[in-house]
Amino acid sequence: MKQYKCLTFPALFSETVAKFGNHKAMALVGQDPLTYNEVNDHIKALIAFYEKLGIKPGDKVALLSTNMPNWGIVYYATTFMGAVIVPLLPEFSVDELTNILAHSEAKAIFVSKGLLSKLKNVEIESLQYQIAIENFELIQSDNVQLKFDVSVCPELEYQVVEDDMAAIIYTSGTTGSSKGVMLSHKNICFNATRSKTIHPIDETDRFLSILPLSHTYENTLGFVIPMIAGSCVYYLGKTPVPSLLLKALKEVRPTIMFSVPLIIEKIYRSKILPSINGKVVTRVLYKIPFFRKKLNIVAGKKLMETFGGALTFFGIGGAKLNSQVELFLREAKFPYAIGYGLTETAPLIAGIGPTLTKFQSTGSALMGVELKIYQPDAHTGIGEVWAKGDNIMMGYYKEPEKTKEVLTDDGWFKTGDLARMDKDNYLFIEGRLKNMIVGASGENIYPEEIESVINNFKHVLESVVIEKGGKLVAMVHFNYEELEQQYKHMKKEVENFMETEVDKLKKELQIYVNSKVNKFSQVQRVVEHIDPFQKTATHKIKRFLYHKK
């Protein structure tokens, strides 16, 4: 592995500019990419603009924007001068944004025009500047005459060291509490340089970015890694709806992408399965393993073409991948890769490339990261995952007590995730410690395991298993569009036909699930959940909202 002299953003970026200055760096799909030299000029000019605004090392600069090249320029300019970037998820509510801006004491905020309305009534004492990210024009300040000039260079030189804070990332968690995770230059740069060893990446690679850059997953893996490698990143600039995504895939022909399970699961359920189930002969053959594998290979080739035909690495993380979908990807020879991590670990702590995946595993520990299962169960080997390494956060901003709860004195971070390890040290995530349900006889019940069975049942889109009155209840969101299509011939004949079919499905589902899980994990009741479940930025269900029901 290549040795890097200094793990800071300016140090790594200067190496890239020296090697790949004239190479393409970043672009909106459909536009000409900026080169690394051009990006470097924009970064210097923005630092010079910061100097005029009075922004100094240590100041907090917030960033509320959709993905675009200027997002990256703001991120780098801020961290290069020793200020702290505070990336905000576009999905944050006005109340969440107000609380975070106040808590972080942000001095300035860059905002894209589509999100400007969220700041309409936000008044924070520390916040002096609102700046349009599209052109770096001042929207709100005491001195709107100040202008960004791309030809200007900074007057001062800035020294940044590895242990300097680079970012505060406010999580949008499944438990409902949003904490500010402090990450140093070393935390993120160490993680990016080590993650890069999982798969060969160089200046010829093309990344297509579809996840929010404000989330650590896309930020480190889909933004910092290509910078280190001299690769080019393309941004959609809008929400990745199917029509826009398909057009971008055709145009960019990406070699590398990062995704969450929900995206590939949707493609499988909306495109792959209907093509197989559409004909009686393929539906029957698909139940026979030999023919299923053959059909999956054919479907895999078509899927590769849909993604542009050049894909070498399709990273999946942020939540557990559905087992049925993973089986398809394996048999289809689609170049998927799996990773596991948290915001607090910058983010990756385990991962594996496309050629070494193991079914339902997130792979082994990242190079330079120690992993252990703390107090594993004597029978199952399941325990909490603890991690140690240079990627572990500095702590939670202004929350020393919460920091102490998760960081031991000797540097171990308690992830809150339950897992087991096999003989090859591959990690298998079983669920969240906070989600674990203790049964009547003291047995451990993992709702995520039950949900993975439920989600493989026909017409099910997603589910949440909760405990209510000592019983396991499955809240299920069905695919109503699919049901309408399948039973449309009955619509005229049976009044309330959808209600009737859903009732039948619920009974079938309960029998199916209870035949697949152990006796402690038997579901006593199935409840229909009409609306989709609310989710975090990585499309994990915000479970805390449903435990109250």
Buried (B, 14 or more C-beta within 10 A) or exposed (E): EEEBEBBBBBBBBBBBBEEBBEBBBBBBBEEEBBBBBBBBBBBBBBBBBBBBBEBBBEBBBBBBBBBBBBBBBBBBBBBBBBBBBBBBBBBBEEEBBBBBBBBBBBBBBBBBEEBBEBBEEBEBEEBBBBBBBEEBEBBBBEEEEBEBEEEBEBEEEBEBEBEBBBBBBBBBBBBEEBBBBBBBBBBBBBBBBBBBBBBEBEBEBBBBBBBBBBBBBBBBBBBBBBBBBBBBBBBBBBEBEEEBBBEBBEEBBBBBBBBBBBBBBBBBBEBBBEEBEEEEEBEEBBEEEEBBBBBBEEBBBEBBEBBBEBBBBBBBBBBBBBBBBBBBBBBBBBBBBBBBBBBBBBBBBBBBBBEBBBEBBBBBBBBBBEBBBEEBEEEEBBBBBBBBBBBBBBBBBBBEEBBEEBBEEEEBBBBBBBBBBEEEEBBBBBBBBBBBBEBEEEEBBBBBBBBBBBBBBBBBBBBBBBBEEEEBBBBBBBBEEBBEEBBEEEEEEEEEBBEEBBEEBBEBBBEBBBEBBEEBBBBBEBBBBEEEBEBBBBBBBBBBEBBEE
